[in-house]
Structure formats: structure tokens, C-alpha cells
């Protein structure tokens, strides 16, 4: 499954996009999921991706994190 996270807007609040991973994992825990986070050039998105990565490690979920060349930056956790 591929989940693309491109909202809500950054002005919504700090780490507004964070819930995408824990909520998706709650309902699709038996599924292989890749997450793409848009706007990775922003500090908030960098922090969110770091939190996601740490959360995966703590849960014993093997993953890689790679930057993607988008207009405003992107990152994929797979």
C-alpha cells in the first residue's frame, strides 16, 4: 500500500501531518505500507519524518527513509 501525505496545510498546526502513520498502521498493521511525505524541505515535516522513523524502530518495524526530489522536497519511508 502507498500512502501519500500532502496535507493538512502546514498552517494547521505543529506536526499536523504526524497522525497519518499511526492511524494507518492501526487499521492496516498486517499490510506492507510505504509512506511519502510531501514538503520535506520544511522543518516541521523533517521532524515528523524523524518521529515516524523512531516510532517504527521502537515498534520493531524495519524500514528505510530516503529523500525524494520534489518541488518542495519529499521523503519516503518504506
N, CA, C and O atoms as a CHARMM CRD file, in Angstrom:
* protein
*
  312
    1    1 UNK  N      0.85600  -1.15700   0.00000 PROA 1      0.00000
    2    1 UNK  CA     0.00000   0.00000   0.00000 PROA 1      0.00000
    3    1 UNK  C      0.90800   1.22700   0.00000 PROA 1      0.00000
    4    1 UNK  O      1.94900   1.24200   0.65700 PROA 1      0.00000
    5    2 UNK  N      0.50700   2.24100  -0.73400 PROA 2      0.00000
    6    2 UNK  CA     1.23400   3.50800  -0.75800 PROA 2      0.00000
    7    2 UNK  C      0.33700   4.58900  -0.18100 PROA 2      0.00000
    8    2 UNK  O     -0.79100   4.78100  -0.63600 PROA 2      0.00000
    9    3 UNK  N      0.84400   5.29600   0.82600 PROA 3      0.00000
   10    3 UNK  CA     0.11500   6.40100   1.44400 PROA 3      0.00000
   11    3 UNK  C      0.89000   7.67600   1.15600 PROA 3      0.00000
   12    3 UNK  O      2.05900   7.79400   1.52400 PROA 3      0.00000
   13    4 UNK  N      0.24300   8.62900   0.49900 PROA 4      0.00000
   14    4 UNK  CA     0.85600   9.92000   0.19800 PROA 4      0.00000
   15    4 UNK  C      0.27100  10.94900   1.15500 PROA 4      0.00000
   16    4 UNK  O     -0.94200  11.15300   1.20100 PROA 4      0.00000
   17    5 UNK  N      1.15000  11.59700   1.92000 PROA 5      0.00000
   18    5 UNK  CA     0.71900  12.57700   2.91700 PROA 5      0.00000
   19    5 UNK  C      1.09000  13.96600   2.40200 PROA 5      0.00000
   20    5 UNK  O      2.25900  14.35100   2.40200 PROA 5      0.00000
   21    6 UNK  N      0.07400  14.71100   1.96300 PROA 6      0.00000
   22    6 UNK  CA     0.27800  16.04900   1.39700 PROA 6      0.00000
   23    6 UNK  C     -0.72400  17.01900   2.00900 PROA 6      0.00000
   24    6 UNK  O     -1.21000  17.91800   1.32200 PROA 6      0.00000
   25    7 UNK  N     -1.02600  16.85700   3.23100 PROA 7      0.00000
   26    7 UNK  CA    -1.96100  17.73100   3.91600 PROA 7      0.00000
   27    7 UNK  C     -2.18400  17.15800   5.29300 PROA 7      0.00000
   28    7 UNK  O     -1.83600  16.00200   5.52800 PROA 7      0.00000
   29    8 UNK  N     -2.73400  17.89500   6.18800 PROA 8      0.00000
   30    8 UNK  CA    -3.27000  19.24100   6.01800 PROA 8      0.00000
   31    8 UNK  C     -2.15100  20.26600   5.83100 PROA 8      0.00000
   32    8 UNK  O     -0.97400  19.94700   6.00200 PROA 8      0.00000
   33    9 UNK  N     -2.52700  21.50400   5.47800 PROA 9      0.00000
   34    9 UNK  CA    -1.52600  22.55400   5.26700 PROA 9      0.00000
   35    9 UNK  C     -0.67700  22.77600   6.52000 PROA 9      0.00000
   36    9 UNK  O     -1.13000  22.54600   7.64100 PROA 9      0.00000
   37   10 UNK  N      0.54900  23.22400   6.31200 PROA 10     0.00000
   38   10 UNK  CA     1.45400  23.47900   7.42500 PROA 10     0.00000
   39   10 UNK  C      0.90100  24.46800   8.43300 PROA 10     0.00000
   40   10 UNK  O      1.23000  24.39700   9.61700 PROA 10     0.00000
   41   11 UNK  N      0.05800  25.39800   7.97300 PROA 11     0.00000
   42   11 UNK  CA    -0.51000  26.42000   8.86000 PROA 11     0.00000
   43   11 UNK  C     -1.53300  25.83600   9.83800 PROA 11     0.00000
   44   11 UNK  O     -1.95600  26.52200  10.76900 PROA 11     0.00000
   45   12 UNK  N     -1.93300  24.58600   9.64000 PROA 12     0.00000
   46   12 UNK  CA    -2.91900  23.95000  10.51700 PROA 12     0.00000
   47   12 UNK  C     -2.40900  23.86400  11.95100 PROA 12     0.00000
   48   12 UNK  O     -3.17300  24.03400  12.90200 PROA 12     0.00000
   49   13 UNK  N     -1.13000  23.60300  12.09600 PROA 13     0.00000
   50   13 UNK  CA    -0.53600  23.48800  13.42600 PROA 13     0.00000
   51   13 UNK  C      0.69700  22.61300  13.38000 PROA 13     0.00000
   52   13 UNK  O      0.93900  21.91500  12.39600 PROA 13     0.00000
   53   14 UNK  N      1.47000  22.65400  14.44300 PROA 14     0.00000
   54   14 UNK  CA     2.70900  21.88700  14.51700 PROA 14     0.00000
   55   14 UNK  C      2.42300  20.38800  14.39200 PROA 14     0.00000
   56   14 UNK  O      1.52400  19.84600  15.03500 PROA 14     0.00000
   57   15 UNK  N      3.21600  19.74700  13.54500 PROA 15     0.00000
   58   15 UNK  CA     3.12900  18.29600  13.32400 PROA 15     0.00000
   59   15 UNK  C      1.73200  17.83100  12.91600 PROA 15     0.00000
   60   15 UNK  O      1.30500  16.73500  13.28000 PROA 15     0.00000
   61   16 UNK  N      1.02600  18.66700  12.16100 PROA 16     0.00000
   62   16 UNK  CA    -0.35200  18.35000  11.75900 PROA 16     0.00000
   63   16 UNK  C     -0.44300  17.06600  10.93600 PROA 16     0.00000
   64   16 UNK  O     -1.48500  16.41100  10.93400 PROA 16     0.00000
   65   17 UNK  N      0.62600  16.70100  10.24200 PROA 17     0.00000
   66   17 UNK  CA     0.60100  15.50500   9.39200 PROA 17     0.00000
   67   17 UNK  C      1.04400  14.24100  10.13200 PROA 17     0.00000
   68   17 UNK  O      0.95100  13.13800   9.59300 PROA 17     0.00000
   69   18 UNK  N      1.51500  14.40000  11.34000 PROA 18     0.00000
   70   18 UNK  CA     2.02600  13.25800  12.10600 PROA 18     0.00000
   71   18 UNK  C      1.04200  12.09400  12.20600 PROA 18     0.00000
   72   18 UNK  O      1.45800  10.95100  12.01700 PROA 18     0.00000
   73   19 UNK  N     -0.24500  12.32400  12.49400 PROA 19     0.00000
   74   19 UNK  CA    -1.16000  11.19600  12.73000 PROA 19     0.00000
   75   19 UNK  C     -1.31700  10.22900  11.55200 PROA 19     0.00000
   76   19 UNK  O     -1.84700   9.13300  11.73500 PROA 19     0.00000
   77   20 UNK  N     -0.87700  10.59900  10.37000 PROA 20     0.00000
   78   20 UNK  CA    -1.06700   9.73800   9.19600 PROA 20     0.00000
   79   20 UNK  C     -0.49100   8.33600   9.39900 PROA 20     0.00000
   80   20 UNK  O     -1.14400   7.34800   9.06400 PROA 20     0.00000
   81   21 UNK  N      0.71200   8.24100   9.93900 PROA 21     0.00000
   82   21 UNK  CA     1.33600   6.92200  10.10900 PROA 21     0.00000
   83   21 UNK  C      0.67500   6.11200  11.22500 PROA 21     0.00000
   84   21 UNK  O      0.26400   4.97900  10.97500 PROA 21     0.00000
   85   22 UNK  N      0.55400   6.64200  12.44600 PROA 22     0.00000
   86   22 UNK  CA    -0.04700   5.80200  13.48700 PROA 22     0.00000
   87   22 UNK  C     -1.48400   5.37700  13.19100 PROA 22     0.00000
   88   22 UNK  O     -1.87600   4.25800  13.52000 PROA 22     0.00000
   89   23 UNK  N     -2.26300   6.25000  12.58100 PROA 23     0.00000
   90   23 UNK  CA    -3.65000   5.87900  12.27200 PROA 23     0.00000
   91   23 UNK  C     -3.68800   4.81200  11.18400 PROA 23     0.00000
   92   23 UNK  O     -4.44100   3.84400  11.28600 PROA 23     0.00000
   93   24 UNK  N     -2.87300   4.99000  10.13700 PROA 24     0.00000
   94   24 UNK  CA    -2.83400   3.99400   9.06000 PROA 24     0.00000
   95   24 UNK  C     -2.35300   2.65000   9.59800 PROA 24     0.00000
   96   24 UNK  O     -2.92100   1.60800   9.26900 PROA 24     0.00000
   97   25 UNK  N     -1.31200   2.67200  10.41900 PROA 25     0.00000
   98   25 UNK  CA    -0.77500   1.42700  10.97400 PROA 25     0.00000
   99   25 UNK  C     -1.79000   0.73300  11.88300 PROA 25     0.00000
  100   25 UNK  O     -1.81700  -0.49500  11.96300 PROA 25     0.00000
  101   26 UNK  N     -2.61300   1.51100  12.56000 PROA 26     0.00000
  102   26 UNK  CA    -3.63000   0.92900  13.44300 PROA 26     0.00000
  103   26 UNK  C     -4.60900   0.05900  12.65500 PROA 26     0.00000
  104   26 UNK  O     -5.00300  -1.01300  13.11200 PROA 26     0.00000
  105   27 UNK  N     -4.99400   0.52500  11.47800 PROA 27     0.00000
  106   27 UNK  CA    -6.01600  -0.18100  10.70300 PROA 27     0.00000
  107   27 UNK  C     -5.45700  -1.14100   9.65700 PROA 27     0.00000
  108   27 UNK  O     -6.18200  -2.00600   9.16500 PROA 27     0.00000
  109   28 UNK  N     -4.18100  -1.00000   9.31300 PROA 28     0.00000
  110   28 UNK  CA    -3.58600  -1.84400   8.27900 PROA 28     0.00000
  111   28 UNK  C     -2.27700  -2.46600   8.76500 PROA 28     0.00000
  112   28 UNK  O     -1.31600  -2.55100   8.00100 PROA 28     0.00000
  113   29 UNK  N     -2.22900  -2.89200   9.99800 PROA 29     0.00000
  114   29 UNK  CA    -0.98700  -3.38700  10.59700 PROA 29     0.00000
  115   29 UNK  C     -0.43000  -4.63000   9.90800 PROA 29     0.00000
  116   29 UNK  O      0.77400  -4.87900   9.97800 PROA 29     0.00000
  117   30 UNK  N     -1.26300  -5.40200   9.25800 PROA 30     0.00000
  118   30 UNK  CA    -0.79800  -6.62300   8.59200 PROA 30     0.00000
  119   30 UNK  C     -0.38800  -6.37600   7.14100 PROA 30     0.00000
  120   30 UNK  O     -0.08300  -7.31600   6.40800 PROA 30     0.00000
  121   31 UNK  N     -0.38300  -5.10900   6.73100 PROA 31     0.00000
  122   31 UNK  CA    -0.10400  -4.74200   5.34400 PROA 31     0.00000
  123   31 UNK  C      1.26300  -4.08900   5.23200 PROA 31     0.00000
  124   31 UNK  O      1.68100  -3.35800   6.13000 PROA 31     0.00000
  125   32 UNK  N      1.96100  -4.35100   4.13000 PROA 32     0.00000
  126   32 UNK  CA     3.21000  -3.64100   3.84500 PROA 32     0.00000
  127   32 UNK  C      2.84000  -2.24900   3.33100 PROA 32     0.00000
  128   32 UNK  O      2.10900  -2.12200   2.34900 PROA 32     0.00000
  129   33 UNK  N      3.34300  -1.21200   3.99100 PROA 33     0.00000
  130   33 UNK  CA     2.93900   0.15500   3.66500 PROA 33     0.00000
  131   33 UNK  C      4.17100   1.02200   3.44000 PROA 33     0.00000
  132   33 UNK  O      5.12200   0.97600   4.22100 PROA 33     0.00000
  133   34 UNK  N      4.15000   1.80900   2.37300 PROA 34     0.00000
  134   34 UNK  CA     5.14700   2.84500   2.12100 PROA 34     0.00000
  135   34 UNK  C      4.45900   4.18900   2.30300 PROA 34     0.00000
  136   34 UNK  O      3.31700   4.37600   1.88300 PROA 34     0.00000
  137   35 UNK  N      5.16500   5.12300   2.93400 PROA 35     0.00000
  138   35 UNK  CA     4.62200   6.46200   3.16500 PROA 35     0.00000
  139   35 UNK  C      5.47400   7.48900   2.44300 PROA 35     0.00000
  140   35 UNK  O      6.69900   7.48100   2.56000 PROA 35     0.00000
  141   36 UNK  N      4.82400   8.37500   1.69600 PROA 36     0.00000
  142   36 UNK  CA     5.50400   9.51600   1.09300 PROA 36     0.00000
  143   36 UNK  C      4.98900  10.76600   1.78500 PROA 36     0.00000
  144   36 UNK  O      3.78200  10.99000   1.87200 PROA 36     0.00000
  145   37 UNK  N      5.91800  11.57700   2.27500 PROA 37     0.00000
  146   37 UNK  CA     5.58100  12.84000   2.92300 PROA 37     0.00000
  147   37 UNK  C      6.06600  13.97200   2.03800 PROA 37     0.00000
  148   37 UNK  O      7.26200  14.08100   1.76700 PROA 37     0.00000
  149   38 UNK  N      5.15000  14.81400   1.58400 PROA 38     0.00000
  150   38 UNK  CA     5.48300  15.95300   0.72500 PROA 38     0.00000
  151   38 UNK  C      5.95800  17.12300   1.58000 PROA 38     0.00000
  152   38 UNK  O      5.77700  17.13100   2.79800 PROA 38     0.00000
  153   39 UNK  N      6.55900  18.09700   0.93600 PROA 39     0.00000
  154   39 UNK  CA     7.01100  19.34500   1.57900 PROA 39     0.00000
  155   39 UNK  C      8.11600  19.09700   2.60400 PROA 39     0.00000
  156   39 UNK  O      8.17600  19.77400   3.63000 PROA 39     0.00000
  157   40 UNK  N      8.97600  18.14200   2.33200 PROA 40     0.00000
  158   40 UNK  CA    10.03100  17.75300   3.26600 PROA 40     0.00000
  159   40 UNK  C     11.08600  18.83800   3.47300 PROA 40     0.00000
  160   40 UNK  O     11.91300  18.72600   4.37800 PROA 40     0.00000
  161   41 UNK  N     11.06800  19.88200   2.65200 PROA 41     0.00000
  162   41 UNK  CA    12.00300  20.99200   2.85800 PROA 41     0.00000
  163   41 UNK  C     11.66300  21.78700   4.11600 PROA 41     0.00000
  164   41 UNK  O     12.49900  22.54000   4.61400 PROA 41     0.00000
  165   42 UNK  N     10.45600  21.62800   4.63000 PROA 42     0.00000
  166   42 UNK  CA    10.04300  22.36000   5.83300 PROA 42     0.00000
  167   42 UNK  C     10.53300  21.63600   7.08700 PROA 42     0.00000
  168   42 UNK  O     10.56900  20.40700   7.13600 PROA 42     0.00000
  169   43 UNK  N     10.90600  22.41400   8.09000 PROA 43     0.00000
  170   43 UNK  CA    11.41300  21.83600   9.34500 PROA 43     0.00000
  171   43 UNK  C     10.39000  20.93500  10.02200 PROA 43     0.00000
  172   43 UNK  O     10.74800  19.89300  10.57100 PROA 43     0.00000
  173   44 UNK  N      9.12700  21.32600   9.98600 PROA 44     0.00000
  174   44 UNK  CA     8.08300  20.52900  10.63400 PROA 44     0.00000
  175   44 UNK  C      7.99400  19.13600  10.00900 PROA 44     0.00000
  176   44 UNK  O      7.85600  18.14000  10.71900 PROA 44     0.00000
  177   45 UNK  N      8.07200  19.07200   8.68200 PROA 45     0.00000
  178   45 UNK  CA     7.99900  17.77200   8.00100 PROA 45     0.00000
  179   45 UNK  C      9.23000  16.92500   8.30100 PROA 45     0.00000
  180   45 UNK  O      9.12600  15.70400   8.42600 PROA 45     0.00000
  181   46 UNK  N     10.39000  17.55900   8.41600 PROA 46     0.00000
  182   46 UNK  CA    11.59900  16.81200   8.78800 PROA 46     0.00000
  183   46 UNK  C     11.43300  16.20300  10.18300 PROA 46     0.00000
  184   46 UNK  O     11.83000  15.06200  10.42400 PROA 46     0.00000
  185   47 UNK  N     10.84900  16.97000  11.08700 PROA 47     0.00000
  186   47 UNK  CA    10.61100  16.47500  12.44600 PROA 47     0.00000
  187   47 UNK  C      9.60300  15.32300  12.43900 PROA 47     0.00000
  188   47 UNK  O      9.78200  14.33100  13.14500 PROA 47     0.00000
  189   48 UNK  N      8.54600  15.46100  11.63900 PROA 48     0.00000
  190   48 UNK  CA     7.53300  14.40400  11.54600 PROA 48     0.00000
  191   48 UNK  C      8.15500  13.11000  11.02700 PROA 48     0.00000
  192   48 UNK  O      7.91600  12.03900  11.58500 PROA 48     0.00000
  193   49 UNK  N      8.95200  13.20400   9.96000 PROA 49     0.00000
  194   49 UNK  CA     9.59000  12.01200   9.39300 PROA 49     0.00000
  195   49 UNK  C     10.51700  11.35400  10.41300 PROA 49     0.00000
  196   49 UNK  O     10.60200  10.12800  10.48100 PROA 49     0.00000
  197   50 UNK  N     11.20700  12.16400  11.20000 PROA 50     0.00000
  198   50 UNK  CA    12.09100  11.61800  12.23600 PROA 50     0.00000
  199   50 UNK  C     11.27300  10.88600  13.30100 PROA 50     0.00000
  200   50 UNK  O     11.64200   9.79400  13.73100 PROA 50     0.00000
  201   51 UNK  N     10.16900  11.48900  13.72100 PROA 51     0.00000
  202   51 UNK  CA     9.30100  10.85100  14.72000 PROA 51     0.00000
  203   51 UNK  C      8.74100   9.54500  14.16700 PROA 51     0.00000
  204   51 UNK  O      8.70800   8.53500  14.87100 PROA 51     0.00000
  205   52 UNK  N      8.29900   9.55900  12.90200 PROA 52     0.00000
  206   52 UNK  CA     7.78500   8.33700  12.27700 PROA 52     0.00000
  207   52 UNK  C      8.85100   7.24600  12.29000 PROA 52     0.00000
  208   52 UNK  O      8.57400   6.09800  12.63700 PROA 52     0.00000
  209   53 UNK  N     10.07000   7.61700  11.90900 PROA 53     0.00000
  210   53 UNK  CA    11.15800   6.64800  11.83200 PROA 53     0.00000
  211   53 UNK  C     11.47400   6.06000  13.21200 PROA 53     0.00000
  212   53 UNK  O     11.63900   4.84800  13.35000 PROA 53     0.00000
  213   54 UNK  N     11.55500   6.91100  14.21700 PROA 54     0.00000
  214   54 UNK  CA    11.81800   6.44800  15.58400 PROA 54     0.00000
  215   54 UNK  C     10.68800   5.53700  16.06300 PROA 54     0.00000
  216   54 UNK  O     10.94100   4.51100  16.69400 PROA 54     0.00000
  217   55 UNK  N      9.45500   5.90900  15.76700 PROA 55     0.00000
  218   55 UNK  CA     8.30100   5.09600  16.16600 PROA 55     0.00000
  219   55 UNK  C      8.36000   3.71400  15.52200 PROA 55     0.00000
  220   55 UNK  O      8.06100   2.70800  16.16600 PROA 55     0.00000
  221   56 UNK  N      8.74600   3.66800  14.24800 PROA 56     0.00000
  222   56 UNK  CA     8.87800   2.37500  13.55800 PROA 56     0.00000
  223   56 UNK  C      9.96100   1.52700  14.22100 PROA 56     0.00000
  224   56 UNK  O      9.76900   0.33100  14.44200 PROA 56     0.00000
  225   57 UNK  N     11.09400   2.14500  14.53700 PROA 57     0.00000
  226   57 UNK  CA    12.18500   1.41300  15.19500 PROA 57     0.00000
  227   57 UNK  C     11.73600   0.86000  16.54100 PROA 57     0.00000
  228   57 UNK  O     12.01000  -0.29400  16.87000 PROA 57     0.00000
  229   58 UNK  N     11.04900   1.68700  17.31000 PROA 58     0.00000
  230   58 UNK  CA    10.58600   1.25700  18.63300 PROA 58     0.00000
  231   58 UNK  C      9.57500   0.11900  18.53600 PROA 58     0.00000
  232   58 UNK  O      9.47600  -0.70700  19.44300 PROA 58     0.00000
  233   59 UNK  N      8.82100   0.07800  17.43100 PROA 59     0.00000
  234   59 UNK  CA     7.82900  -0.97700  17.22900 PROA 59     0.00000
  235   59 UNK  C      8.43500  -2.20700  16.55200 PROA 59     0.00000
  236   59 UNK  O      7.74000  -3.19300  16.30700 PROA 59     0.00000
  237   60 UNK  N      9.73600  -2.14100  16.25100 PROA 60     0.00000
  238   60 UNK  CA    10.40300  -3.26500  15.60700 PROA 60     0.00000
  239   60 UNK  C     10.09000  -3.38800  14.12800 PROA 60     0.00000
  240   60 UNK  O     10.21700  -4.46800  13.55100 PROA 60     0.00000
  241   61 UNK  N      9.68100  -2.28500  13.51100 PROA 61     0.00000
  242   61 UNK  CA     9.33700  -2.28500  12.08800 PROA 61     0.00000
  243   61 UNK  C     10.55700  -1.85500  11.28500 PROA 61     0.00000
  244   61 UNK  O     11.03000  -0.72500  11.40700 PROA 61     0.00000
  245   62 UNK  N     11.05300  -2.76400  10.46900 PROA 62     0.00000
  246   62 UNK  CA    12.20100  -2.47200   9.61600 PROA 62     0.00000
  247   62 UNK  C     11.77200  -1.52300   8.50100 PROA 62     0.00000
  248   62 UNK  O     10.73100  -1.72400   7.87600 PROA 62     0.00000
  249   63 UNK  N     12.57500  -0.49300   8.25400 PROA 63     0.00000
  250   63 UNK  CA    12.22200   0.47900   7.22100 PROA 63     0.00000
  251   63 UNK  C     13.46200   1.24000   6.77300 PROA 63     0.00000
  252   63 UNK  O     14.50700   1.19900   7.42300 PROA 63     0.00000
  253   64 UNK  N     13.32400   1.93000   5.65600 PROA 64     0.00000
  254   64 UNK  CA    14.34800   2.86300   5.19500 PROA 64     0.00000
  255   64 UNK  C     13.68200   4.20900   4.97800 PROA 64     0.00000
  256   64 UNK  O     12.48200   4.29000   4.71800 PROA 64     0.00000
  257   65 UNK  N     14.47900   5.26500   5.08900 PROA 65     0.00000
  258   65 UNK  CA    13.98400   6.62200   4.87600 PROA 65     0.00000
  259   65 UNK  C     14.86300   7.26000   3.81700 PROA 65     0.00000
  260   65 UNK  O     16.07700   7.35700   3.99800 PROA 65     0.00000
  261   66 UNK  N     14.26400   7.70000   2.70300 PROA 66     0.00000
  262   66 UNK  CA    15.02100   8.27900   1.59800 PROA 66     0.00000
  263   66 UNK  C     14.36200   9.55700   1.11900 PROA 66     0.00000
  264   66 UNK  O     13.14000   9.63300   0.99500 PROA 66     0.00000
  265   67 UNK  N     15.19200  10.56900   0.84900 PROA 67     0.00000
  266   67 UNK  CA    14.65500  11.81400   0.30800 PROA 67     0.00000
  267   67 UNK  C     14.29600  11.63400  -1.16100 PROA 67     0.00000
  268   67 UNK  O     14.92800  10.86200  -1.88200 PROA 67     0.00000
  269   68 UNK  N     13.26800  12.36200  -1.58700 PROA 68     0.00000
  270   68 UNK  CA    12.79200  12.34900  -2.96900 PROA 68     0.00000
  271   68 UNK  C     12.88400  13.77400  -3.49600 PROA 68     0.00000
  272   68 UNK  O     12.59400  14.72300  -2.76800 PROA 68     0.00000
  273   69 UNK  N     13.28200  13.93000  -4.74300 PROA 69     0.00000
  274   69 UNK  CA    13.38600  15.26700  -5.33300 PROA 69     0.00000
  275   69 UNK  C     12.02900  15.71600  -5.85400 PROA 69     0.00000
  276   69 UNK  O     11.66500  15.44200  -6.99700 PROA 69     0.00000
  277   70 UNK  N     11.29100  16.40600  -5.00100 PROA 70     0.00000
  278   70 UNK  CA    10.03600  17.05400  -5.36500 PROA 70     0.00000
  279   70 UNK  C     10.28700  18.55400  -5.34600 PROA 70     0.00000
  280   70 UNK  O     11.33100  19.00600  -4.87500 PROA 70     0.00000
  281   71 UNK  N      9.33900  19.32100  -5.85500 PROA 71     0.00000
  282   71 UNK  CA     9.47300  20.77900  -5.87000 PROA 71     0.00000
  283   71 UNK  C      9.76900  21.32700  -4.47200 PROA 71     0.00000
  284   71 UNK  O     10.64300  22.17900  -4.31100 PROA 71     0.00000
  285   72 UNK  N      9.05000  20.84400  -3.47400 PROA 72     0.00000
  286   72 UNK  CA     9.23800  21.30200  -2.09000 PROA 72     0.00000
  287   72 UNK  C      9.85100  20.20900  -1.22300 PROA 72     0.00000
  288   72 UNK  O      9.75800  20.25000   0.00400 PROA 72     0.00000
  289   73 UNK  N     10.46600  19.24700  -1.86300 PROA 73     0.00000
  290   73 UNK  CA    11.09600  18.14900  -1.14400 PROA 73     0.00000
  291   73 UNK  C     10.09800  17.06100  -0.79100 PROA 73     0.00000
  292   73 UNK  O      8.89400  17.30200  -0.70200 PROA 73     0.00000
  293   74 UNK  N     10.61000  15.88600  -0.59600 PROA 74     0.00000
  294   74 UNK  CA     9.77500  14.76000  -0.20300 PROA 74     0.00000
  295   74 UNK  C     10.63300  13.71200   0.46800 PROA 74     0.00000
  296   74 UNK  O     11.85700  13.72100   0.33700 PROA 74     0.00000
  297   75 UNK  N      9.99700  12.81600   1.18200 PROA 75     0.00000
  298   75 UNK  CA    10.69800  11.71300   1.82500 PROA 75     0.00000
  299   75 UNK  C      9.78800  10.48700   1.75000 PROA 75     0.00000
  300   75 UNK  O      8.56500  10.59400   1.83600 PROA 75     0.00000
  301   76 UNK  N     10.41600   9.32500   1.58700 PROA 76     0.00000
  302   76 UNK  CA     9.65100   8.08100   1.57600 PROA 76     0.00000
  303   76 UNK  C     10.17000   7.17900   2.68700 PROA 76     0.00000
  304   76 UNK  O     11.37700   6.99600   2.84800 PROA 76     0.00000
  305   77 UNK  N      9.25000   6.63000   3.43700 PROA 77     0.00000
  306   77 UNK  CA     9.55500   5.58600   4.41400 PROA 77     0.00000
  307   77 UNK  C      9.00200   4.30100   3.82600 PROA 77     0.00000
  308   77 UNK  O      7.80100   4.17800   3.58700 PROA 77     0.00000
  309   78 UNK  N      9.89600   3.34300   3.59600 PROA 78     0.00000
  310   78 UNK  CA     9.45300   2.07800   3.01300 PROA 78     0.00000
  311   78 UNK  C     10.05200   0.91500   3.74900 PROA 78     0.00000
  312   78 UNK  O      9.79200  -0.23700   3.39900 PROA 78     0.00000
